[in-house]
Amino acid sequence: MTIDPTLEYCNCGLTWRPKLYHKIVMLLKGEYTRTCPQCGTRLTFKLANHVVKIRTETIKDKEEVYKNG
């Protein structure tokens, strides 16, 4: 198994590779917030020399997500 430094990971194990559009948004606005489609966690990324995850906000009541979903 190889390690890919361009992949970003969520707490649930979902992987995501930031595209050029996302990097431009990080450059212009300072950060980019993505909501994981699998678990609903909000991930905030910032662009340094590479993409860095700076904040992770988990949903406190997961039962409500499954009830409303």
C-alpha contacts under 8 A as a table, 3 or more apart, distances in Angstrom:
res1	aa1	res2	aa2	distance
4	D	7	L	5.87
5	P	8	E	7.92
6	T	17	R	6.19
6	T	18	P	7.68
6	T	51	V	7.82
7	L	15	T	6.25
7	L	16	W	5.62
7	L	17	R	4.82
7	L	18	P	7.58
8	E	15	T	5.65
8	E	16	W	5.15
8	E	17	R	6.06
8	E	18	P	7.75
8	E	53	K	7.82
9	Y	13	G	6.11
9	Y	14	L	5.84
9	Y	15	T	4.67
9	Y	16	W	6.37
10	C	13	G	5.33
10	C	14	L	5.34
10	C	15	T	6.49
10	C	36	C	7.23
10	C	41	T	7.71
10	C	43	L	7.65
11	N	14	L	7.48
11	N	41	T	7.93
12	C	38	Q	7.64
12	C	39	C	6.70
14	L	36	C	7.92
14	L	38	Q	7.52
18	P	21	Y	7.98
18	P	22	H	5.87
18	P	23	K	6.80
18	P	51	V	7.93
19	K	22	H	5.39
19	K	23	K	6.48
20	L	23	K	5.07
20	L	24	I	6.22
21	Y	24	I	5.18
21	Y	25	V	6.36
22	H	25	V	5.11
22	H	26	M	6.25
22	H	32	Y	7.10
23	K	26	M	5.00
23	K	27	L	6.15
23	K	47	L	6.86
23	K	51	V	7.80
24	I	27	L	4.98
24	I	28	L	6.17
25	V	28	L	5.21
25	V	29	K	5.77
25	V	30	G	7.47
25	V	31	E	7.21
25	V	32	Y	6.58
26	M	29	K	5.45
26	M	30	G	4.89
26	M	31	E	4.49
26	M	32	Y	5.34
26	M	45	F	7.46
26	M	46	K	5.91
26	M	47	L	5.73
27	L	30	G	5.52
27	L	31	E	7.35
27	L	47	L	6.37
29	K	32	Y	7.56
30	G	46	K	6.35
30	G	47	L	7.30
31	E	44	T	6.68
31	E	45	F	5.52
31	E	46	K	4.56
31	E	47	L	7.03
32	Y	44	T	5.59
32	Y	45	F	5.17
32	Y	46	K	6.48
33	T	42	R	6.59
33	T	43	L	5.55
33	T	44	T	4.27
33	T	45	F	6.28
34	R	42	R	5.71
34	R	43	L	5.20
34	R	44	T	6.34
35	T	40	G	5.69
35	T	41	T	5.64
35	T	42	R	4.43
35	T	43	L	6.15
36	C	39	C	5.82
36	C	40	G	4.83
36	C	41	T	5.31
36	C	42	R	6.38
36	C	43	L	7.41
37	P	40	G	5.71
40	G	58	T	7.32
40	G	59	I	6.63
41	T	56	T	6.96
41	T	57	E	5.78
41	T	58	T	4.63
41	T	59	I	5.98
42	R	56	T	5.87
42	R	57	E	5.09
42	R	58	T	6.48
43	L	53	K	7.10
43	L	54	I	7.92
43	L	55	R	5.99
43	L	56	T	4.78
43	L	57	E	6.54
44	T	53	K	5.93
44	T	54	I	5.81
44	T	55	R	5.09
44	T	56	T	6.43
45	F	51	V	6.54
45	F	52	V	5.52
45	F	53	K	4.43
45	F	54	I	5.63
45	F	55	R	7.20
46	K	51	V	5.85
46	K	52	V	5.31
46	K	53	K	6.40
46	K	54	I	6.60
47	L	50	H	5.72
47	L	51	V	4.69
47	L	52	V	6.19
48	A	51	V	6.17
48	A	52	V	6.91
53	K	56	T	7.80
59	I	62	K	6.20
61	D	64	E	5.70
61	D	65	V	7.14
62	K	65	V	5.15
62	K	66	Y	6.58
63	E	66	Y	5.26
63	E	67	K	6.08
64	E	67	K	4.98
64	E	68	N	6.07
65	V	68	N	5.36
65	V	69	G	5.75
66	Y	69	G	5.01
